[in-house]
Amino acid sequence: MYLVLIAWFYVALMMAVAEAMSPIGTVLGAVFTFLLYGLLPMLVVGYIMGTPARRRARKAQALSAAPNASGETPSHPIAAERKEL
């Protein structure tokens, strides 16, 4: 997952550098090139590629919070320690 994002970042950065160094390019154009061709798509792809991991984490959390005798899940995941009298 990270290899795709790193490669995309590199290509977008090189596009922005080429835009800034071009005789007809501007630094502002390079910034927008990086944001629109690099950062925004990387965020979308990273979110989509991270969906299975978030789903697994949510499922693991649901399994660890088992219901108690009344059928309700406990509000705190760690049970209180009982004191002996």
Buried (B, 14 or more C-beta within 10 A) or exposed (E): EEEEBEEBBEEBBEBBBEBBEEEEBEEEBBEEBBEEBBEEBBEEBBEEEEEEEEEEEEEEEEEEEEEEEEEEEEEEEEEEEEEEE
